[in-house]
């Protein structure tokens, strides 16, 4: 069986190869951080990743119904918590602004919502910021590089396909114990995977029944992100809605992948030109949130969540009003809720301020 020919090295790969030659192999999370966030050549710093001309398509880009139902969730949460005024509506990684625009189209029908909302988008990519401004039109908004930059106060946070781009470290169970998976160089001076020396102790993410060959992943930045959310929600009411692919089973597995023009490729090719992701560990997310004093709801599959919010009823209403769109609407909703598509692969969790105790659980979870 022949090995597929690899793509020529990019300038960023050449730079990383030179660094590795001088200093030694690097961890997977260090590679991801460079490939995604390098200021001159990193994927999220320089690219327009979404849509048919990008590398992947998110749920809001598939159907307006997705954003409308998230808007319903936010509006109902705002009402559940006593319609605070003013309050912050925050989106982490807002893409092209499609989700926020669809959400606001629903939220503006709720009396008092638009007068009370202060809109914040956490985004670093200049091209995406411009797309977000265009999507939002005259709606006033504030942009921030980090969540820390958003003023304190009652807050509702939405993060759709945001956590999957957090860099991960990988550990592999070998015959002699655990090893960290690293990025080094092959004989042709191309980036390649390898294993570090045996670790003196198993990594914290390891489980006693992990067999030889098991791969464990951990996102070093996840605790800091959860604590940043918790710091906001401990001092004011609010909720965070997190939607991403992954699961809560805690099973071992290698989920690190690269997407280039909607196709999976060798994870070390097209460095700086391909999107790099890993599955979100929802069990770890929930454990961290509870340790920070937050309430949690879920995880539910995206299928369960969207069905409970009425996605099929909304689809049928749109088909009734636009019969010529029946095929497109049916197909797009199936992508969102089909068990073999996003409906089974994506999961949803809500994080809750401890000040919300009397409000009851959020809808859909």
Secondary structure in CASP SS format (residue, H / E / C, confidence):
PFRMAT SS
TARGET T0000
AUTHOR 0000-0000-0000
METHOD secondary structure of the structure
MODEL  1
X C 1.00
X C 1.00
X C 1.00
X C 1.00
X C 1.00
X C 1.00
X C 1.00
X C 1.00
X C 1.00
X C 1.00
X H 1.00
X H 1.00
X H 1.00
X H 1.00
X H 1.00
X H 1.00
X H 1.00
X H 1.00
X H 1.00
X H 1.00
X H 1.00
X H 1.00
X H 1.00
X C 1.00
X C 1.00
X E 1.00
X E 1.00
X H 1.00
X H 1.00
X H 1.00
X H 1.00
X H 1.00
X H 1.00
X H 1.00
X H 1.00
X H 1.00
X H 1.00
X C 1.00
X C 1.00
X C 1.00
X C 1.00
X C 1.00
X H 1.00
X H 1.00
X H 1.00
X H 1.00
X C 1.00
X C 1.00
X C 1.00
X E 1.00
X C 1.00
X C 1.00
X C 1.00
X C 1.00
X C 1.00
X E 1.00
X C 1.00
X C 1.00
X H 1.00
X H 1.00
X H 1.00
X H 1.00
X C 1.00
X H 1.00
X H 1.00
X H 1.00
X H 1.00
X H 1.00
X H 1.00
X H 1.00
X H 1.00
X H 1.00
X H 1.00
X H 1.00
X H 1.00
X H 1.00
X H 1.00
X H 1.00
X H 1.00
X H 1.00
X C 1.00
X C 1.00
X C 1.00
X C 1.00
X C 1.00
X C 1.00
X E 1.00
X E 1.00
X E 1.00
X E 1.00
X E 1.00
X E 1.00
X C 1.00
X C 1.00
X C 1.00
X C 1.00
X C 1.00
X H 1.00
X H 1.00
X H 1.00
X H 1.00
X H 1.00
X H 1.00
X H 1.00
X H 1.00
X H 1.00
X H 1.00
X C 1.00
X C 1.00
X C 1.00
X C 1.00
X C 1.00
X H 1.00
X H 1.00
X H 1.00
X H 1.00
X E 1.00
X E 1.00
X E 1.00
X E 1.00
X E 1.00
X E 1.00
X C 1.00
X C 1.00
X C 1.00
X H 1.00
X H 1.00
X H 1.00
X H 1.00
X H 1.00
X H 1.00
X H 1.00
X H 1.00
X H 1.00
X H 1.00
X H 1.00
X C 1.00
X C 1.00
X C 1.00
X C 1.00
X C 1.00
X E 1.00
X E 1.00
X E 1.00
X C 1.00
X C 1.00
X H 1.00
X H 1.00
X H 1.00
X C 1.00
X C 1.00
X C 1.00
X C 1.00
X C 1.00
X E 1.00
X E 1.00
X E 1.00
X E 1.00
X E 1.00
X E 1.00
X C 1.00
X C 1.00
X H 1.00
X H 1.00
X H 1.00
X C 1.00
X C 1.00
X C 1.00
X E 1.00
X E 1.00
X E 1.00
X E 1.00
X E 1.00
X E 1.00
X C 1.00
X C 1.00
X E 1.00
X E 1.00
X E 1.00
X E 1.00
X E 1.00
X E 1.00
X E 1.00
X E 1.00
X E 1.00
X C 1.00
X C 1.00
X C 1.00
X C 1.00
X C 1.00
X E 1.00
X E 1.00
X E 1.00
X E 1.00
X E 1.00
X C 1.00
X C 1.00
X C 1.00
X C 1.00
X C 1.00
X C 1.00
X C 1.00
X C 1.00
X C 1.00
X C 1.00
X C 1.00
X C 1.00
X C 1.00
X C 1.00
X C 1.00
X C 1.00
X C 1.00
X C 1.00
X C 1.00
X E 1.00
X E 1.00
X E 1.00
X E 1.00
X C 1.00
X C 1.00
X C 1.00
X H 1.00
X H 1.00
X H 1.00
X H 1.00
X H 1.00
X H 1.00
X H 1.00
X H 1.00
X H 1.00
X H 1.00
X H 1.00
X H 1.00
X H 1.00
X H 1.00
X C 1.00
X C 1.00
X E 1.00
X E 1.00
X E 1.00
X E 1.00
X E 1.00
X E 1.00
X E 1.00
X E 1.00
X E 1.00
X E 1.00
X C 1.00
X C 1.00
X C 1.00
X C 1.00
X C 1.00
X C 1.00
X C 1.00
X C 1.00
X C 1.00
X E 1.00
X E 1.00
X E 1.00
X E 1.00
X C 1.00
X C 1.00
X E 1.00
X E 1.00
X E 1.00
X C 1.00
X C 1.00
X C 1.00
X C 1.00
X C 1.00
X C 1.00
X C 1.00
X C 1.00
X C 1.00
X E 1.00
X E 1.00
X E 1.00
X C 1.00
X C 1.00
X E 1.00
X E 1.00
X H 1.00
X H 1.00
X H 1.00
X H 1.00
X H 1.00
X H 1.00
X H 1.00
X H 1.00
X H 1.00
X H 1.00
X C 1.00
X C 1.00
X C 1.00
X E 1.00
X E 1.00
X E 1.00
X E 1.00
X E 1.00
X E 1.00
X E 1.00
X H 1.00
X H 1.00
X H 1.00
X H 1.00
X H 1.00
X H 1.00
X H 1.00
X C 1.00
X C 1.00
X H 1.00
X H 1.00
X H 1.00
X H 1.00
X H 1.00
X H 1.00
X H 1.00
X H 1.00
X H 1.00
X H 1.00
X H 1.00
X C 1.00
X H 1.00
X H 1.00
X H 1.00
X H 1.00
X H 1.00
X H 1.00
X H 1.00
X H 1.00
X H 1.00
X H 1.00
X H 1.00
X H 1.00
X H 1.00
X H 1.00
X H 1.00
X C 1.00
X C 1.00
X C 1.00
X C 1.00
X H 1.00
X H 1.00
X H 1.00
X H 1.00
X E 1.00
X E 1.00
X E 1.00
X E 1.00
X E 1.00
X E 1.00
X E 1.00
X C 1.00
X H 1.00
X H 1.00
X H 1.00
X H 1.00
X H 1.00
X H 1.00
X C 1.00
X C 1.00
X C 1.00
X C 1.00
X C 1.00
X C 1.00
END
